[in-house]
Amino acid sequence: MQTLEITLPAQHLWFEDTQEFFDTEEVTFKLEHSLFSLSKWESKHKKPLLETLEKGNASYEELVDYIRCMNLATDIPDYIYDYLTVDFYNTVMAYINDPMTATTITRRKEDKRKKKQFITAELLYSYMVGFRVPFECQHWHLNRLIILLEVLSIQNDPKGNKMSKRDMLRNNARENARRQAARAKLH
């Protein structure tokens, strides 16, 4: 289980409702971007979270609600979610986007032509059952679990589709360029 512990510092807040200032205490979140968290969010919002995030269609309220679903700490007052800082949000998004594995999978041309299926919690659970992945893995970082399921799918491919050396080199170059661009954004 790869969790993110992040502390939101004490804040001096203005409450519009009561027209008064209020001081909060420092609070520590323990966040888990996992299949379990994903399933909690999707059961409430009735739409695929990963597609929503990928397309940039998630509202601020939906993102904050996903942080609620990820949170394992039970002592966070509900109003605190209305005052998350930009640094907090950026740290959480970096954690969500972290692959948490050294394994990368490149898509073959024939994969691109297949109709894209939206990944939902139930689909991932069904893959876990099909590949006999233990249910405690639902608490793994979601990206790591998805990679594991993709590796199992490739290993169990009856066609034995292999990538040509030329395609592999091209995909490696593309992946290296993507990683360099991601590192450049961090600095």
BELWO-V109362 format. One record per helix or strand of 2 or more residues. SS is the DSSP state (H for helix, E for strand). FROM is the first residue (numbers start at 1). TO is the last residue. If there is no record, write none. Layout:
# BELWO-V109362
SS | FROM | TO
SS | FROM | TO
This chain:
# BELWO-V109362
E | 4 | 8
E | 12 | 15
E | 20 | 23
E | 27 | 31
H | 35 | 45
H | 49 | 54
H | 60 | 70
H | 78 | 83
H | 86 | 97
H | 109 | 113
H | 121 | 130
H | 135 | 139
H | 142 | 155
H | 165 | 186
